[in-house]
Amino acid sequence: MPDQTSHAATCRFCSAPLEHIFIDLGLSPLCESFVRAEDLNKGETFYPLKVWVCSACKLVQLQEYVAADEIFDDYAYFSSFSDSWLAHAANYSEMMRRRFALGGESFVVEIASNDGYLLKNFVQAGVPCLGIEPSWTVAEAAKKVGVESLVQFFGKETAAEVAEQRGLADLILGNNVLAHVPDLNDFVGGLPLLLAPDGIVTMEFPHLMRLVEQVQYDTIYHEHFSYLSLLTVERIFSAHGMELFDVEELPSHGGSLRIYAQHAGGPQQRCERVDALLGRERAAGYDGLEVYLDFPERVEASKRALLRFLIAAREEGKRIVAYGAPGKGNTLLNYCGIRTDLIEYAVDRNPYKHGRFTPGTHIPIHPPEKLEQDDPDYVLILPWNLAREIGRQLTPLTERGVRLAIPIPTLQILETSTVAAQ
């Protein structure tokens, strides 16, 4: 049955009324709003995490409960603190230079360039580039590694401004940004304004099909306005005069897509992988509604399994800490109601978070070195998509008998040999 509480809600792409709830995770603070010690006795603002699916275009979406400039002005996520993500960026840069013959005469623009983790590879290869990044905190870090950064949100106005001042781009890329923009039509509409006639756009984003299949509800937070299938992305790009010609399925962030797009009628031939994946999505029901409406029951089962483990372990006197304080972890902690009665503390490699507390749940965050002097019984890996990388980092701990666990898709205690071999 349609949810009758959605009176004013309309789809951010096609403007159809939103009538069906994909998942309701209750109320949660902004996932990167880490709390300073001196602010622990102050109030925090919690916002709804209610996600809808559009019955017309099948875009899964969170309403804009918080303005994007409030979220991204002083942002705590720095890409360079993940070794595997740095390797991913370096491999991408080399592959793109070779596949599309990018060199000293080319111009590369990255949208949401963060701390320069990716564009620095193009800078080192002598390829002119520009980062467009709305958060001044991470843009300053990018400038320190030689990446020119424009502190602005991307859309039609910014695209026209950069095109006039710097010329058209041979490559426009965006990793984990398409899901972060509240005005999809302004964002995607800006791409053809900045793209050279034979230019290429690549975008990476978490794949909705993997989110559903793996019950990755923790990847839902206020910074992610949209949750994307290839079916819906093709509709969006086509509406703005662009066509997809290739797609790759990537393991990053629990399962992502990298799409390749060009101006409609561009020189690149459409790869069979595009139609093959579109066919798989249709066969799995992503052009209908049932697959979306079955999701809440599976999320609730995952939550119960995690809480059963944590409560049973604590009643046995076991100590549990968390590795990582990612945005996804804060969604999970708040939705499940997990605080220091179940998890003593968290450790994270990002020094910005040290001495702060997780939003909403107020679990203290320390440097990873704290684990060198401590022997908890369990370490719950909140950035479960990096379990292999983190498992290697924690080898000295597991050799002392500490067990590792991941919460998604359902609670799993990892064997040391399994983690190392992943």
Order of alpha helices (4+ residues) and beta strands (2+ residues): beta-beta-beta-alpha-alpha-beta-alpha-beta-alpha-beta-alpha-beta-alpha-beta-alpha-beta-alpha-beta-beta-alpha-alpha-alpha-beta-alpha-beta-beta-beta-alpha-alpha-beta-beta-alpha
